Amino acid sequence: MAEPDPRRLHVLLLEIGRALALAGTAVSETEERLLRIAAANGAADARIVVLPTALLIAVGQARETTIEAIPQRTGALRLDQIAALYRVVRRAEVGELDLEEGLRELRVIRAMKPRYGAVVTVLAYTAMTAALCLILQPTPTDVLIAAGFGLVVGTLIQLTRNNHALSVLTPVLCALIVSAFTFQLVQKGIADPGLRTLIAPLVTFLPGGVLTTATVELASGEMVAGASRLVFGFLQLMLLSIGIIAGVELAGLPRADALENLRIVALGPWAPWAGVVIFTIAVNFYFSAPRGSLPFLVIVVLTAWAGQMIGEQLFGSGASGFFGALVMTPVALAVSQLPGGPPSQVTFLPAFWLLVPGAIGLVGITELVGNPASASMADLMQTIAAVVSIALGVLCGVTVYRGVAAVPHRLRRQRRR
């Protein structure tokens, strides 16, 4: 086999690192994978620094360092793109990928079109919104209202998807529109006061995965990446909450009444479980999950939900996110090792939305901004505790999986001795 070209390897590392960043991978994982790829291609002495929006890579005898910017507004990768990316990464990690071929495959991944058209995507967003409403506050009227708002928000997302300038304003605009119409319905007595139904149509804007990844990075010692990602996540929550408050002002409803966070369970205990299944199926269509991955998505998401419910029953709502992440993480990692199983990143993302640290945070921050007289530090601490508990559950789940996965290897080694 010919000696790999250092310059080609340099370019491949930059492209893979950029793609992993857009897939939402933690910087520690990205760095580990890039170092393995470099070592597999004869550059074990490579030096790599990964940040959420930048890469610094030095390969070869000259030790020339290249800095690659990663503009996040180019758009995060869909689930089908993430699955294809991880297939390329795995081959590159064991030295089975020709450098030129790898660059071609990465270009193909970037150019991949969504598996479903705009109409199916908007309908999937509508179903996802209704399903999340079933999970958060299952009342018949509110489910219908949330589905209608989901149709509007999904349409706006599709219209602004390819316009970077408009896509920056889309979350705030959607929050304002949904908030204003929701509280108009509250005024007319059609809808009940509360934030949970209003949050459902805004689900894809919630930075639950960002906040959890930031906390994992901070716990792993990645202070710069974790801190910057944490600030970015909370800024997203703040912008959404400002849009909601602006909608309240437009509706003319007193904040104290509009921001009451009531939970009314009217459809029975079956509603959240039905919501989880519908939510997962809708995610499969909206985010163009790879072919054959739906059964695996359902398994991981139902595991996360069951763990969350068990944790809430045994230890209260404060620990529910920890137990959901604790049982979900080993299952997602195990599924990724099965024949035909999608990468763990594909199944992690829907489960993070289900654990809703972003939804909890948006409720707390909106109450804090919109009605500071009645808000307290408990509103903010609830957000922080939810994010930290989920991140801790992920870290513990990874440790459990690695410990269990290492048992067969240890047994084989003992038999040889």
C-alpha positions in Angstrom: 0.0 0.0 0.0 1.4 3.4 -0.9 2.4 5.9 1.7 -0.5 8.3 2.3 0.0 11.9 1.1 0.3 14.2 4.2 -1.5 17.0 2.4 -4.4 14.8 1.3 -4.6 13.4 4.9 -4.6 17.0 6.2 -7.6 17.9 4.0 -9.5 14.7 4.9 -9.0 15.4 8.6 -10.3 18.9 8.2 -13.4 17.8 6.2 -14.2 15.0 8.6 -13.8 17.2 11.6 -16.0 19.9 10.1 -18.7 17.3 9.3 -18.6 15.8 12.9 -19.0 19.3 14.3 -22.1 19.9 12.2 -23.4 16.5 13.4 -23.3 17.8 17.0 -20.5 15.5 18.2 -18.7 16.5 21.4 -15.3 18.0 20.8 -13.6 15.2 22.8 -15.1 12.5 20.6 -14.2 14.4 17.4 -10.6 14.8 18.6 -10.3 11.1 19.4 -11.7 10.0 16.1 -9.5 12.4 14.1 -6.4 11.2 16.0 -7.3 7.5 15.2 -7.7 8.4 11.5 -4.4 10.2 11.5 -2.6 7.2 13.2 -4.2 4.7 10.8 -2.8 6.7 7.9 0.8 6.9 9.2 0.6 10.2 11.1 0.6 9.1 14.8 2.3 12.3 15.8 -0.5 14.5 14.5 -1.6 17.4 16.7 -5.3 18.3 16.7 -7.3 20.8 18.6 -11.1 20.8 18.2 -13.5 23.7 19.1 -17.2 23.9 18.4 -16.6 26.4 15.5 -12.9 25.8 14.6 -10.3 23.1 14.0 -6.5 23.3 14.4 -4.6 20.4 12.7 -0.9 19.9 12.3 0.3 16.8 10.2 3.6 15.9 8.6 7.2 16.8 9.1 6.8 20.5 8.5 4.3 20.7 11.3 2.3 23.4 9.4 -0.9 24.1 11.3 -4.1 24.7 9.4 -7.1 26.4 11.0 -10.5 25.5 9.6 -13.6 27.6 10.5 -16.9 25.8 11.0 -19.7 28.2 10.4 -22.7 26.7 12.2 -25.2 28.6 10.0 -24.4 26.3 7.1 -26.9 24.0 8.8 -26.6 20.9 11.0 -26.6 17.5 9.3 -29.7 15.4 9.0 -29.9 11.9 10.5 -29.3 10.2 7.1 -26.2 12.4 6.6 -24.9 11.6 10.1 -25.3 7.9 9.5 -23.4 8.1 6.1 -20.7 10.2 7.8 -20.1 7.7 10.5 -19.7 4.9 8.0 -16.9 6.9 6.3 -15.3 7.7 9.7 -15.3 4.0 10.8 -13.5 3.0 7.6 -11.0 5.8 7.9 -10.3 4.9 11.6 -9.0 1.4 10.6 -7.1 2.6 7.5 -9.5 1.1 5.0 -10.5 4.3 3.3 -8.5 5.8 0.4 -7.9 9.5 1.0 -9.2 10.6 -2.4 -12.2 8.3 -2.1 -13.0 9.7 1.4 -13.0 13.3 0.1 -15.4 12.3 -2.7 -17.8 10.5 -0.3 -17.8 13.5 2.0 -18.8 15.7 -0.9 -21.6 13.3 -1.7 -22.8 13.4 1.9 -22.9 17.2 1.9 -24.9 17.2 -1.3 -27.5 14.6 -0.2 -31.1 15.6 -0.6 -33.7 14.9 2.1 -35.4 11.5 1.7 -38.8 13.1 1.8 -40.3 16.2 0.0 -41.4 19.4 1.6 -45.1 18.4 2.0 -44.2 15.2 3.9 -41.6 17.1 6.0 -44.2 19.7 7.1 -46.8 17.1 7.9 -44.1 15.2 9.9 -43.4 18.4 11.9 -47.1 18.8 12.5 -47.3 15.2 13.9 -44.2 15.8 16.0 -45.7 18.8 17.5 -49.0 17.1 18.4 -47.1 14.1 19.8 -45.0 16.3 22.1 -48.1 18.0 23.3 -49.5 14.6 24.2 -46.4 14.1 26.3 -46.4 17.5 27.9 -50.1 18.3 28.4 -52.6 15.8 26.8 -55.8 17.7 26.5 -57.9 17.3 23.3 -58.3 21.0 22.5 -54.6 21.8 23.1 -53.4 18.9 21.0 -55.4 20.2 18.0 -54.2 23.8 18.6 -50.6 22.6 18.9 -50.9 20.6 15.7 -52.2 23.7 13.9 -49.3 25.8 15.1 -46.9 23.0 14.1 -48.2 23.2 10.6 -47.5 26.9 10.5 -44.1 26.6 12.1 -43.1 23.7 9.8 -44.1 25.7 6.8 -42.0 28.7 7.9 -39.0 26.5 8.5 -39.3 25.1 5.0 -39.6 28.5 3.4 -36.6 30.0 5.2 -34.4 26.9 5.2 -32.1 28.0 2.4 -31.9 31.6 3.4 -29.2 32.0 6.1 -30.3 35.6 7.0 -33.9 34.6 7.5 -33.1 31.4 9.3 -31.4 33.3 12.1 -34.7 35.2 12.8 -37.0 32.2 12.2 -37.0 30.9 15.9 -37.9 34.3 17.3 -40.5 35.0 14.6 -42.1 31.6 15.2 -42.1 32.1 18.9 -43.8 35.5 18.5 -46.4 34.2 16.1 -47.3 31.1 18.2 -47.3 33.1 21.4 -49.5 35.9 20.1 -52.1 33.5 18.6 -52.0 31.2 21.7 -52.7 34.0 24.1 -55.4 35.4 21.9 -57.1 31.9 22.1 -56.6 32.1 25.9 -58.3 35.4 26.0 -61.3 34.0 24.1 -61.5 31.0 26.4 -60.7 28.5 23.6 -57.3 27.4 25.1 -56.1 27.1 28.7 -53.3 29.2 30.1 -49.9 27.7 30.2 -46.6 27.3 28.4 -46.5 23.6 27.6 -48.8 23.6 24.6 -47.0 26.7 23.3 -43.6 25.1 23.5 -44.6 22.0 21.5 -44.5 23.8 18.1 -41.1 25.2 18.9 -39.5 21.8 19.7 -36.8 21.9 17.0 -35.5 25.2 18.2 -35.0 24.0 21.8 -31.2 23.5 22.4 -31.6 20.5 24.7 -28.9 18.5 22.9 -26.6 21.6 22.8 -26.9 22.1 26.6 -26.4 18.5 27.4 -23.3 18.2 25.1 -22.0 21.4 26.7 -22.3 19.9 30.2 -20.7 16.7 29.1 -17.8 18.7 27.7 -17.4 20.7 30.9 -17.4 17.5 32.9 -14.7 16.1 30.6 -12.4 19.1 31.1 -13.2 20.7 27.7 -13.7 24.1 29.3 -13.6 26.4 26.3 -15.8 24.3 24.1 -18.3 23.5 27.0 -18.5 27.1 28.2 -19.1 28.5 24.7 -21.7 25.9 23.8 -23.4 26.5 27.2 -23.7 30.2 26.5 -24.9 29.6 23.0 -27.6 27.2 24.3 -28.9 29.6 26.9 -28.9 32.5 24.4 -31.1 30.4 22.2 -33.5 29.9 25.1 -33.4 33.6 25.9 -34.2 34.6 22.3 -37.2 32.2 22.2 -38.4 33.5 25.6 -38.2 37.1 24.3 -40.3 36.0 21.3 -42.9 34.5 23.6 -43.0 37.6 25.8 -43.4 39.8 22.7 -46.4 37.6 21.7 -47.9 38.1 25.1 -47.6 41.9 24.7 -49.2 41.7 21.3 -52.1 39.7 22.7 -52.6 42.1 25.5 -53.0 39.4 28.2 -51.6 40.1 31.7 -48.4 38.3 32.1 -49.3 36.8 35.4 -52.2 35.0 33.9 -50.6 34.1 30.6 -47.5 32.5 32.0 -49.2 30.2 34.5 -47.7 26.8 33.9 -50.7 24.5 34.4 -50.6 20.8 33.7 -54.0 19.2 33.0 -54.1 15.5 32.2 -57.4 14.8 30.5 -56.7 11.9 28.1 -55.5 9.3 30.5 -52.1 7.5 31.1 -52.0 6.1 27.5 -51.5 9.6 25.9 -47.8 10.1 26.8 -46.9 6.6 25.5 -48.8 7.2 22.3 -47.1 10.5 22.1 -43.7 8.9 22.4 -44.3 6.5 19.5 -45.9 9.1 17.2 -43.0 11.5 18.1 -40.4 9.0 17.1 -42.1 8.1 13.8 -42.5 11.8 13.0 -38.8 12.4 13.7 -37.9 9.6 11.3 -39.7 11.5 8.5 -38.8 15.1 9.4 -35.1 14.5 9.9 -34.7 12.0 7.1 -33.5 9.1 9.3 -31.6 6.4 7.3 -33.4 3.5 5.9 -34.2 0.7 8.3 -33.4 2.9 11.4 -37.0 3.4 12.6 -37.2 0.2 14.8 -33.9 1.2 16.5 -35.1 4.8 17.0 -38.3 3.5 18.7 -36.3 1.1 21.0 -34.0 3.9 22.2 -36.6 6.6 22.6 -39.0 4.2 24.5 -36.1 3.2 26.7 -35.3 6.8 27.5 -39.0 7.5 28.3 -39.4 4.4 30.4 -36.2 5.2 32.4 -37.5 8.8 32.9 -40.8 7.5 34.2 -39.2 5.0 36.5 -36.8 7.6 37.9 -39.7 10.0 38.5 -41.7 7.4 40.3 -38.8 6.3 42.5 -36.9 9.6 43.1 -39.1 12.4 41.9 -39.0 14.6 38.8 -35.7 16.1 39.6 -33.9 12.8 39.0 -36.0 11.6 36.1 -33.7 13.0 33.4 -30.7 11.3 35.0 -32.4 7.8 34.9 -33.7 8.4 31.4 -30.2 9.2 30.1 -28.6 6.4 32.2 -30.7 3.6 30.6 -30.9 5.2 27.1 -27.1 5.7 26.6 -26.0 2.0 26.8 -29.0 1.0 24.6 -28.1 3.5 22.0 -24.4 2.5 22.0 -25.3 -1.2 21.9 -27.7 -0.6 19.0 -24.9 1.1 17.0 -23.0 -2.2 17.1 -25.8 -4.3 15.7 -25.9 -5.2 12.0 -27.8 -2.5 10.3 -27.9 -0.4 13.5 -27.6 3.4 13.1 -24.7 5.3 14.8 -25.4 6.3 18.4 -25.6 10.0 17.4 -28.6 9.2 15.2 -30.6 7.7 18.1 -29.3 10.1 20.8 -30.8 13.2 19.2 -34.5 12.3 19.3 -34.0 10.9 22.9 -32.5 14.2 24.0 -35.6 16.1 22.7 -37.8 13.6 24.5 -36.0 14.3 27.8 -36.8 18.0 27.1 -34.1 19.8 29.1 -34.7 22.6 26.6 -38.4 22.7 27.2 -37.9 22.8 31.0 -35.4 25.6 30.5 -37.7 27.6 28.2 -40.5 27.4 30.8 -38.2 28.6 33.5 -36.5 31.4 31.6 -39.8 32.7 30.1 -41.3 32.9 33.5 -38.2 34.7 34.8 -38.1 37.2 31.9 -41.8 37.7 31.6 -42.8 37.9 35.2 -39.8 38.7 37.3 -41.8 39.8 40.3 -43.1 36.2 40.9 -40.1 34.4 39.6 -37.3 33.0 41.8 -33.9 31.4 41.5 -35.8 28.0 41.7 -37.0 28.7 38.1 -33.4 29.0 36.8 -32.0 26.2 39.1 -34.6 23.8 37.7 -33.2 24.3 34.2 -29.6 23.8 35.4 -30.5 20.8 37.5 -32.3 19.2 34.5 -29.4 19.7 32.1 -26.7 18.5 34.6 -28.7 15.4 35.6 -29.1 14.3 31.9 -25.4 15.0 31.2 -24.5 13.0 34.3 -26.7 10.2 33.2 -25.0 10.1 29.8 -21.6 10.0 31.4 -22.6 7.2 33.7 -24.3 5.3 30.9 -21.2 5.4 28.8 -19.1 4.1 31.7 -21.6 1.3 32.3 -21.6 0.3 28.6 -17.8 0.3 28.3 -17.6 -1.8 31.5 -20.1 -4.4 30.2 -18.6 -4.4 26.7 -15.1 -5.1 28.1 -16.2 -8.2 30.0 -16.0 -10.7 27.0 -12.5 -9.4 26.2 -11.3 -9.9 29.8 -12.8 -13.4 29.9 -11.0 -14.3 26.6 -7.7 -13.0 28.0 -8.1 -15.0 31.2 -8.8 -18.2 29.3 -5.6 -17.7 27.2 -3.6 -17.3 30.4 
